[in-house]
């Protein structure tokens, strides 16, 4: 079984920054994609950013248009840990943020961490 544990959410003022972390444990294939999704009240869950393993250990990343230039996804491959650095936060970034891992055994989700951007 794969488990994902997120941390780093909280309350921040507009224009502020937060860093989310997600640590994956269990039987994980070396070729995988980790990422962040978010779900605001009354809305569907949406992609924020993903990052994949590449042949040599480094992979490509992908961002939602709404966060490009403000958020940065990164990962430590050896620890199956992914981070989301969120800068210039806006009230519309308020949501529960979920970590996701996909490999050939399946798709796994974390429990979510709340991010609230408000003055």
C-alpha positions as a printed Julia matrix, in Angstrom:
119×3 Matrix{Float64}:
   0.0    0.0     0.0
   1.06   3.54   -0.75
   0.46   6.28    1.8
   0.75  10.02    1.24
   1.1   12.49    4.09
   0.75  16.2     3.41
   1.77  19.13    5.58
   2.3   22.86    5.39
  -1.16  24.3     4.91
  -2.5   27.22    6.9
  -3.78  30.76    6.85
  -1.84  33.39    4.94
  -2.51  36.95    3.83
  -2.84  37.83    0.15
   0.59  38.18   -1.4
   2.09  35.78    1.11
   3.79  32.43    0.65
   3.36  28.86    1.84
   5.22  25.64    1.18
   3.37  22.34    1.07
   5.09  18.99    1.51
   3.96  15.48    0.66
   5.83  12.36    1.66
   4.97   9.06   -0.01
   5.74   5.71    1.56
   5.12   2.09    0.66
   5.76   0.11   -2.5
   6.25   2.76   -5.17
   7.49   2.14   -8.69
  10.45   4.28   -9.68
   8.58   5.58  -12.69
   5.77   7.69  -11.32
   4.11  11.07  -11.31
   3.46  13.09   -8.18
   1.42  16.21   -8.06
  -0.87  18.62   -6.32
  -4.56  19.17   -6.88
  -6.96  21.46   -5.1
 -10.67  21.67   -4.4
 -12.43  24.84   -3.37
 -15.89  24.77   -1.76
 -18.56  24.04   -4.35
 -16.02  23.38   -7.09
 -14.49  20.34   -8.7
 -11.02  19.17   -7.84
  -8.52  20.64  -10.26
  -4.91  20.14  -11.19
  -2.37  22.55   -9.72
   0.97  21.04  -10.74
   2.57  17.68  -11.46
   6.12  16.4   -11.77
   7.2   13.09  -13.26
  10.25  10.93  -12.93
  12.39  10.8   -16.02
  14.71   8.13  -17.32
  17.64   9.63  -15.43
  15.65  10.61  -12.36
  14.66  14.08  -13.44
  11.3   14.68  -15.03
   9.08  17.29  -16.5
   6.62  19.45  -14.63
   3.22  20.77  -15.58
   1.24  23.69  -14.14
  -2.27  25.02  -14.3
  -2.38  28.37  -16.07
  -3.76  30.01  -12.95
  -0.61  29.27  -10.94
   2.14  29.58  -13.54
   4.81  32.0   -12.41
   3.63  31.88   -8.8
   3.87  28.22   -7.78
   6.83  25.87   -8.12
   6.69  22.11   -7.78
   9.79  20.14   -6.88
  10.64  16.72   -5.55
  13.33  14.73   -3.81
  13.33  11.5    -5.78
  15.23   9.43   -3.24
  12.61  10.18   -0.56
   9.51  10.21   -2.79
   8.73  13.65   -1.43
   7.14  16.44   -3.4
   6.91  20.11   -2.5
   4.76  22.98   -3.68
   6.17  26.45   -3.12
   3.32  28.92   -3.39
   4.14  32.61   -3.73
   2.01  35.69   -4.37
  -1.01  33.88   -3.0
  -4.46  35.15   -3.87
  -7.82  34.64   -2.15
  -8.88  32.46   -5.07
  -6.1   30.02   -4.15
  -8.08  29.11   -1.05
  -8.84  25.39   -1.18
  -8.01  22.0     0.21
  -4.81  20.88   -1.47
  -4.35  17.17   -2.17
  -1.2   15.27   -3.03
  -1.49  12.57   -5.68
   0.83   9.8    -6.81
   0.35   7.68   -9.91
   2.4    4.67  -10.88
   1.66   1.44  -12.67
   0.06   0.0    -9.54
  -2.58   2.7    -9.29
  -3.49   6.21   -8.19
  -3.16   7.33   -4.59
  -4.33  10.45   -2.75
  -3.36  12.15    0.48
  -5.86  13.34    3.05
  -5.59  17.0     2.01
  -4.36  20.14    3.7
  -6.3   23.4     3.96
  -4.86  26.57    2.48
  -6.72  29.78    3.27
  -5.69  33.1     1.77
  -7.41  35.95    3.55
  -6.71  39.29    5.15
